[in-house]
Amino acid sequence: MAVKLHRCRTMWIKGPHPCWKVQKALEDAGVEYEVVKHPVRRGKRAEYVALTGQKLFPAVELEDGRVIREESKDLVARIREGRLSA
Ligand SMILES: N[C@@H](CCC(=O)N[C@@H](CS)C(=O)NCC(=O)O)C(=O)O
């Protein structure tokens, strides 16, 4: 099983992009993950809002169903420090 990275569809934008920073942190840390892409248009994000309680990406859904949505820099730190499921 793997965690799920809920992110926007703009996979080609990298650099400082919040979704990419978190995806890169998962890659670098060797965390197994699958990407769940959500619509860019805010009005089309009902499923994501139901999951996270807000509209901004990204969020990480753990294997036990918990969903972590924090500022991307905090998510990156959590992943890099091995605190993803802490
Ligand atoms: N300060 C937030 C910014 C998050 C953010 O802007 N995420 C973009 C990633 S694509 C987003 O959700 N954009 C869609 C929108 O603003 O509706 C963070 O770093 O987590």
Ligand as a Chemical Component Dictionary entry (heavy atoms), coordinates in Angstrom:
data_LIG
# 
_chem_comp.id                   LIG 
_chem_comp.type                 NON-POLYMER 
_chem_comp.pdbx_formal_charge   0 
_chem_comp.three_letter_code    LIG 
# 
loop_
_chem_comp_atom.comp_id 
_chem_comp_atom.atom_id 
_chem_comp_atom.alt_atom_id 
_chem_comp_atom.type_symbol 
_chem_comp_atom.charge 
_chem_comp_atom.model_Cartn_x 
_chem_comp_atom.model_Cartn_y 
_chem_comp_atom.model_Cartn_z 
_chem_comp_atom.pdbx_ordinal 
LIG N1  N1  N 0 0.765  28.461 0.847  1  
LIG C1  C1  C 0 0.146  27.256 0.355  2  
LIG C2  C2  C 0 -0.196 27.454 -1.102 3  
LIG C3  C3  C 0 -0.912 26.269 -1.638 4  
LIG C4  C4  C 0 -1.279 26.506 -3.085 5  
LIG O1  O1  O 0 -1.415 27.654 -3.559 6  
LIG N2  N2  N 0 -1.445 25.413 -3.779 7  
LIG C5  C5  C 0 -1.779 25.522 -5.139 8  
LIG C6  C6  C 0 -1.102 24.308 -5.757 9  
LIG S1  S1  S 0 -1.579 24.008 -7.351 10 
LIG C7  C7  C 0 -3.279 25.505 -5.308 11 
LIG O2  O2  O 0 -3.987 24.912 -4.535 12 
LIG N3  N3  N 0 -3.723 26.185 -6.353 13 
LIG C8  C8  C 0 -5.098 26.183 -6.698 14 
LIG C9  C9  C 0 -5.872 27.323 -6.084 15 
LIG O3  O3  O 0 -5.259 28.249 -5.553 16 
LIG O4  O4  O 0 -7.072 27.259 -6.162 17 
LIG C10 C10 C 0 1.109  26.063 0.533  18 
LIG O5  O5  O 0 2.322  26.231 0.362  19 
LIG O6  O6  O 0 0.617  24.975 0.863  20 
# 
loop_
_chem_comp_bond.comp_id 
_chem_comp_bond.atom_id_1 
_chem_comp_bond.atom_id_2 
_chem_comp_bond.value_order 
_chem_comp_bond.pdbx_ordinal 
LIG N1  C1  SING 1  
LIG C1  C2  SING 2  
LIG C1  C10 SING 3  
LIG C2  C3  SING 4  
LIG C3  C4  SING 5  
LIG C4  O1  DOUB 6  
LIG C4  N2  SING 7  
LIG N2  C5  SING 8  
LIG C5  C6  SING 9  
LIG C5  C7  SING 10 
LIG C6  S1  SING 11 
LIG C7  O2  DOUB 12 
LIG C7  N3  SING 13 
LIG N3  C8  SING 14 
LIG C8  C9  SING 15 
LIG C9  O3  DOUB 16 
LIG C9  O4  SING 17 
LIG C10 O5  DOUB 18 
LIG C10 O6  SING 19 
# 
